[in-house]
Amino acid sequence: MDNFYPKKGRVILHVDMNSFYASVEMAYNPSLKGKPLAVAGNPEERRGIIVTCSYEARAKGVKTTMPLWEAKKLCPELIVLPPDFEKYRKASISMFQILAKYSSLIQPVSIDEGYMDITECINLGSPIEIAKKIQAEILAELQLPCSIGIAPNKFLAKTASGMKKPLGITILRKRDVPSKLWPLKVENMHGIGRRTAEKLNKIGITTIGELAKANDYQLKQLLGINGIRLKARANGEDFRPVDPDAVSEFKSIGNSTTLKADTTDEEEIKGVLNRLAGSVERRMQRHHVVSWNIQITIRYYNRETVTRSRKLKYAIHAKEDIFNAAWYLFKKHWSEEPIRLLGITAQDLEEKNDSTKQLNLFTFEEEAKDEPLINTMEKLKDKYGDDIIVKGLTKPPQTSTPTTSFQKDFLQDYKWRKEE
C-alpha cells in the first residue's frame, strides 16, 4: 500500500473538470470531439464573449472572456454554441454522485470542481489508485475529462490539480513546495489576484518563494491578516477541513445600532450606515469571507421593524461596496418616518479563497464592455492614489436579468438534492 497515507494529517483530492461546458457539449454530441469548440453568449452576434472553449480551440489562441470576433479571427473554423445550463447542471450532479461512491467527505466549491478527503479510504487502495479510478469512471460514465490533485491539504490539492491538464493526476507533498512552487511567479499562486500581485511586486516579492520568506510585519501592513495567510499558503500550510456542510452554511455577519435619538436626517443616517458597513467589513475580514447578499434593518420610532435584502451580481467584502448596497436599499425602502435603529447584515457568505470570480453567463458581455473603463480607473488610482475616483451608486439590474451566479445557484441546488 502506498505510504502516502500519513499517521497524522489528511489526504485530500481536488477534482477539477477540464473545459467543463465544452466537454459536456462534446459528451452530448460526439461529432464535436477533436474540433475547436467554444461556448459563448449571443453566438449570432459579433460582440459575444467566449465563456469556455475546448483544448483544440485553445491551441489556436482562443481564450475565455475573449470577444467572439477575435476568436473567430484566430480560428475561423471555431464552432460556437450557446450555453445550456440544464445540461451542465445534470452533468455536475452526476459527477458528484460518482465522487460520493469513494468518500462521504466531499465539498463542492463550484459546478465543476470539489474537494474530497480520502484519509479513511485506505481499503479502496492508495491515493493514486483512487484518483485513477475516479478519473476513469467519470470519463467512462459521463465522457468528461478531469484533472485531480493529491495533497495533504486543500491549497496544495487545488494547486496540484492545475499542474497537468487535461486528464492529469498530480501528487504535491509539502516537501515538494520549495522545488515546485517557490520558483513560480507570485501571480501564479492560487488565491492571489492581479492587484495583490502588483502590491507584492512593489515591495520586491515576485516569486512564491519570496512570499514564503517575507517579513510578517511588512505583509500585514500591506495586505492585513490576509498577508499572513498567503505566506502560510506559500509555505504549503492550510488547515481548512473538507467540509461537506459548507455548501449549506449560508451564514451571516451583521451589526446594528440604536440611534441616540430618533432621526430623519439623511446625512446622519448615511454616517451610521457607513460606520456599520465598516464594522461588517472588519468582521468579514477576520472570517475571510465574501457576501452575495446584503440586508438592512430599519426600526422606526414606533418600533415597527422592516428588513430588506438585495442579491448581488458579484460577491463583495469591501466597506464601500457594503455601504453602497445598503444605501441603495435604504433609499428605496425608507418611509421617511423617524428612525430609531439601523442594521446591516452580509448574507450568503462564502470563503474568500474558494470564491474565485466565475464568469457570469448572464452578464459577461456587460462586464467585458466595462473592462476598458476599469483598466483606465486602475491606472489613475496607481498614479494618483485610491481616492482619485469615488464610485457612485448604480441602478441595480432589472428583475428580468438574473442577479446570482449560475455557480452559486448550483451549490444551493446540490445541497438540496444531497439532502433528499
C-alpha positions in Angstrom: 0.0 0.0 0.0 1.2 3.5 -0.9 2.8 5.0 2.2 1.2 8.4 1.2 -1.4 7.7 3.9 0.0 9.6 6.9 -0.1 8.5 10.5 -1.1 12.1 11.3 -2.7 14.5 8.9 -5.1 14.2 5.9 -5.1 13.1 2.2 -7.1 15.5 0.1 -8.1 15.3 -3.5 -9.1 18.2 -5.6 -11.2 17.1 -8.7 -11.3 19.7 -11.4 -13.3 19.1 -14.6 -11.4 20.0 -17.8 -13.0 22.7 -20.0 -16.3 21.6 -18.4 -19.0 23.3 -20.5 -17.3 22.5 -23.8 -16.7 18.9 -22.6 -20.4 18.5 -21.7 -21.4 19.6 -25.2 -19.0 17.1 -26.7 -20.4 14.3 -24.5 -23.9 15.1 -25.8 -22.7 15.4 -29.4 -19.6 13.1 -30.0 -19.2 14.6 -33.5 -17.8 17.7 -31.8 -14.9 15.8 -30.3 -11.5 16.8 -31.5 -12.8 20.0 -33.0 -12.3 23.6 -31.9 -15.4 24.4 -29.9 -16.5 27.4 -27.8 -19.4 28.1 -25.6 -20.4 31.8 -25.8 -23.4 34.0 -25.2 -25.2 35.5 -28.2 -23.1 33.5 -30.6 -25.0 35.1 -33.5 -23.6 38.5 -32.5 -20.1 39.7 -33.1 -20.0 41.2 -29.6 -20.5 37.8 -27.9 -17.9 36.7 -25.3 -16.2 33.3 -25.0 -17.3 31.6 -21.8 -15.1 28.5 -22.2 -13.5 26.6 -25.1 -12.1 23.2 -25.9 -8.3 22.5 -25.8 -8.3 22.3 -29.7 -9.6 25.9 -29.7 -7.1 27.0 -27.0 -4.3 25.6 -29.3 -5.4 28.2 -31.8 -5.1 31.0 -29.3 -8.8 31.2 -28.2 -9.3 32.1 -24.6 -12.0 32.6 -22.0 -13.5 36.1 -22.0 -12.2 36.8 -25.5 -14.6 38.7 -27.8 -16.2 36.3 -30.3 -15.0 38.3 -33.3 -11.4 38.0 -32.1 -11.7 34.3 -31.5 -13.2 33.8 -35.0 -10.3 35.7 -36.5 -7.8 33.4 -34.8 -9.8 30.3 -35.5 -12.2 30.7 -38.5 -13.4 27.1 -38.1 -14.4 27.6 -34.5 -17.7 26.0 -33.6 -19.7 28.3 -31.3 -22.6 27.1 -29.1 -24.9 29.0 -26.7 -24.7 27.9 -23.0 -27.1 25.1 -21.9 -27.5 25.5 -18.2 -29.6 22.4 -17.6 -27.1 20.1 -19.4 -24.2 21.4 -17.2 -26.2 21.1 -14.0 -27.2 17.5 -14.7 -23.6 16.6 -15.7 -22.2 18.1 -12.5 -24.7 16.3 -10.2 -23.7 13.1 -11.9 -20.1 13.8 -11.4 -20.5 14.5 -7.7 -22.6 11.3 -7.3 -19.6 9.4 -8.6 -17.3 11.1 -6.1 -19.7 10.1 -3.4 -19.0 6.4 -4.1 -15.5 6.9 -2.8 -15.9 9.2 0.2 -18.6 10.9 2.3 -16.3 13.9 2.8 -17.0 15.9 -0.3 -17.1 19.7 -0.6 -18.2 21.2 -3.9 -16.8 24.7 -4.4 -18.3 25.3 -7.9 -20.2 23.4 -10.6 -17.1 21.8 -12.0 -14.8 21.3 -9.0 -14.7 19.9 -5.5 -12.5 18.6 -2.7 -12.5 15.0 -1.2 -11.0 13.8 2.0 -9.9 10.2 1.4 -7.8 9.8 4.6 -10.0 6.9 5.8 -10.3 5.2 2.4 -7.2 3.1 2.7 -9.3 0.0 1.9 -10.0 1.4 -1.6 -6.4 1.5 -2.5 -3.6 4.0 -2.5 -4.4 7.7 -3.2 -3.1 7.5 -6.7 -5.1 4.3 -7.3 -8.3 6.0 -6.0 -7.6 9.1 -8.2 -7.1 6.9 -11.3 -10.4 5.0 -10.6 -12.3 8.3 -10.2 -10.9 9.8 -13.3 -11.5 6.7 -15.3 -15.1 6.3 -14.0 -16.0 9.9 -14.8 -14.6 9.6 -18.3 -16.3 6.2 -18.9 -19.7 7.1 -17.4 -20.0 10.7 -18.4 -17.5 11.1 -21.3 -16.0 14.0 -19.3 -12.2 14.6 -18.6 -10.9 15.8 -15.3 -7.6 16.5 -13.5 -7.0 15.5 -9.9 -4.6 16.9 -7.4 -3.5 14.8 -4.4 -2.0 16.5 -1.4 -2.1 16.8 2.4 -4.3 19.9 2.4 -6.8 21.8 0.2 -4.4 24.5 -1.0 -1.8 22.1 -2.3 -4.5 19.8 -3.8 -6.0 22.7 -5.7 -2.6 23.8 -6.9 -1.7 20.2 -7.9 -4.9 19.7 -10.0 -3.9 22.7 -12.2 -0.4 21.3 -13.0 -1.5 18.8 -15.6 -4.4 19.4 -17.9 -6.3 17.7 -19.4 -6.6 14.3 -17.7 -3.7 14.8 -15.3 -3.1 13.4 -11.8 -0.5 15.2 -9.7 0.8 14.5 -6.2 2.0 17.5 -4.3 3.6 16.9 -0.9 4.6 19.7 1.5 8.2 18.7 1.0 7.8 19.4 -2.8 6.8 23.1 -2.1 10.4 24.6 -2.3 11.2 22.9 -5.6 7.8 23.0 -7.4 6.1 26.2 -6.1 8.7 28.6 -4.8 10.3 29.3 -8.3 6.9 30.3 -9.7 5.7 33.9 -10.1 3.6 35.1 -7.2 0.6 35.8 -9.5 0.5 32.1 -10.4 -0.4 31.2 -6.8 -4.0 30.2 -6.1 -5.6 32.9 -4.0 -3.6 35.8 -5.4 -5.2 38.1 -7.9 -3.6 40.7 -10.2 -4.0 43.6 -7.7 -2.5 41.7 -4.8 0.4 40.5 -7.1 1.1 44.1 -8.1 1.2 45.2 -4.4 3.6 42.4 -3.6 5.8 43.1 -6.6 6.1 46.7 -5.5 7.9 45.6 -2.3 10.1 43.2 -4.1 8.1 40.0 -3.7 7.9 38.5 -7.2 8.0 34.7 -6.6 6.1 32.4 -4.3 9.4 31.6 -2.6 10.0 35.2 -1.7 6.5 35.4 -0.3 7.2 32.3 1.8 10.1 34.0 3.4 8.7 37.5 3.6 8.6 39.7 6.8 5.3 39.2 8.7 5.0 42.8 9.8 5.6 44.1 6.2 3.0 41.7 4.8 0.4 42.6 7.5 1.0 46.3 6.8 0.5 45.7 3.1 -2.4 43.2 3.0 -3.7 42.9 6.5 -4.2 39.5 8.1 -4.6 38.0 4.6 -0.9 38.7 4.0 -0.1 36.3 6.8 -2.5 33.7 5.5 -0.9 33.9 2.0 2.5 33.5 3.5 1.3 30.3 5.2 -0.1 29.0 1.9 3.2 29.8 0.2 4.8 27.5 2.8 2.3 24.8 2.0 0.3 25.3 5.2 -3.5 25.1 5.1 -5.6 23.7 8.0 -9.1 24.1 6.5 -11.0 20.8 6.6 -13.0 19.3 3.8 -16.5 20.3 5.0 -19.5 18.6 3.3 -21.8 21.0 5.1 -20.0 24.1 3.8 -22.4 24.2 0.8 -25.4 24.9 3.2 -23.6 27.3 5.5 -25.1 30.5 4.2 -24.3 32.2 7.5 -24.5 35.9 8.1 -22.4 38.6 9.6 -24.2 41.8 10.7 -24.2 44.7 13.1 -26.9 47.2 14.2 -27.0 50.2 16.4 -29.7 52.2 18.2 -29.5 55.9 17.5 -29.1 58.4 20.3 -32.3 60.0 19.2 -35.0 59.2 16.5 -33.9 60.9 13.3 -34.9 61.7 9.7 -31.6 63.4 8.9 -30.2 61.7 5.8 -26.6 62.8 6.5 -26.7 61.3 10.0 -28.3 58.1 8.6 -25.7 57.9 5.9 -22.9 58.3 8.6 -24.4 55.5 10.7 -24.7 53.1 7.7 -21.1 54.0 6.7 -19.9 53.0 10.2 -21.9 49.8 10.2 -20.5 48.9 6.8 -17.0 49.3 8.2 -17.8 47.1 11.2 -19.3 44.4 8.9 -16.2 44.6 6.7 -13.8 44.1 9.6 -15.7 41.0 10.8 -15.8 39.6 7.3 -12.1 40.1 7.0 -11.5 38.2 10.3 -13.5 35.3 8.9 -12.0 35.6 5.4 -15.4 35.6 3.7 -17.3 37.4 1.0 -21.0 38.1 0.7 -23.5 37.5 -2.1 -26.5 39.3 -0.4 -26.8 42.5 1.7 -29.7 43.0 4.1 -30.7 46.2 6.0 -32.8 46.5 9.1 -34.8 49.7 9.8 -36.6 50.1 13.1 -38.9 53.2 13.3 -39.8 55.4 16.3 -42.9 53.3 16.9 -40.9 50.1 17.0 -42.1 48.9 13.6 -39.2 47.0 12.1 -38.6 46.2 8.4 -35.8 44.1 6.8 -35.0 44.3 3.1 -32.3 42.5 1.2 -30.6 42.6 -2.2 -28.9 39.7 -4.0 -25.7 40.8 -5.6 -24.3 40.2 -9.1 -20.8 39.6 -7.7 -19.5 38.7 -4.2 -18.3 41.7 -2.2 -16.3 42.2 1.0 -15.1 45.9 0.9 -16.7 48.6 3.1 -17.5 50.8 0.2 -19.4 48.1 -1.6 -21.3 47.0 1.5 -22.3 50.6 2.1 -23.4 51.2 -1.5 -25.7 48.2 -1.4 -27.1 49.1 2.0 -27.7 52.8 1.0 -29.5 51.8 -2.2 -31.8 49.5 -0.1 -32.4 52.3 2.4 -33.3 54.9 -0.2 -35.6 52.5 -1.9 -37.5 51.3 1.2 -37.3 54.1 3.8 -40.8 55.5 4.6 -39.2 58.9 5.7 -40.6 58.3 9.2 -38.1 58.9 12.1 -35.7 56.0 12.6 -34.6 54.5 16.0 -32.3 51.6 14.9 -30.3 50.7 11.8 -28.6 47.4 10.9 -26.6 45.9 8.0 -26.1 42.2 7.5 -23.9 40.4 5.0 -25.6 37.1 4.0 -24.9 34.1 1.7 -21.3 34.1 2.9 -18.6 32.2 1.1 -14.9 31.6 2.0 -12.8 34.2 0.1 -10.2 31.7 -1.2 -13.0 29.5 -2.7 -14.8 32.4 -4.2 -12.8 32.8 -7.4 -14.8 35.1 -9.6 -16.8 33.0 -12.0 -17.8 34.4 -15.4 -21.5 35.1 -15.0 -23.1 33.6 -18.1 -25.9 36.2 -18.0 -23.8 39.4 -17.6 -20.4 38.6 -19.1 -21.0 40.9 -22.1 -21.7 43.9 -19.8 -18.5 43.0 -17.8 -16.4 42.8 -21.0 -17.7 46.2 -22.1 -16.7 47.7 -18.8 -13.1 46.4 -19.0 -11.5 49.4 -20.8 -13.1 51.7 -18.2 -11.9 49.5 -15.3 -8.3 49.5 -16.8 -8.4 53.3 -17.0 -9.6 53.6 -13.4 -6.8 51.3 -12.2 -4.1 53.3 -14.0 -5.5 56.6 -12.4 -5.5 55.0 -9.0 -2.0 53.7 -9.4 -0.8 57.2 -10.4 -2.8 59.4 -8.1 -4.0 57.2 -5.3 -7.2 55.3 -4.5 -9.1 58.5 -3.6 -8.9 59.9 -7.1 -12.1 58.0 -8.1 -15.1 57.5 -5.9 -17.6 55.0 -7.0 -21.2 56.3 -7.3 -24.3 54.3 -6.7 -25.6 52.5 -9.7 -29.0 51.3 -10.5 -29.4 47.6 -9.8 -30.1 45.0 -12.5 -33.6 44.8 -13.8 -35.6 41.8 -12.4 -35.5 40.2 -15.9 -31.8 39.7 -15.6 -30.6 37.0 -13.1 -28.5 38.5 -10.4 -27.0 35.5 -8.8 -24.2 33.5 -10.5 -25.0 30.1 -12.1 -22.2 28.7 -9.9 -23.8 29.9 -6.7 -27.3 28.7 -7.6 -25.8 25.3 -8.4 -24.2 24.9 -5.0 -27.6 25.6 -3.3 -29.2 23.1 -5.7 -26.6 20.5 -5.0 -27.2 20.8 -1.2 -31.0 20.4 -1.7 -30.5 17.2 -3.8 -28.0 15.8 -1.4 -30.5 16.1 1.5 -33.3 14.3 -0.4 
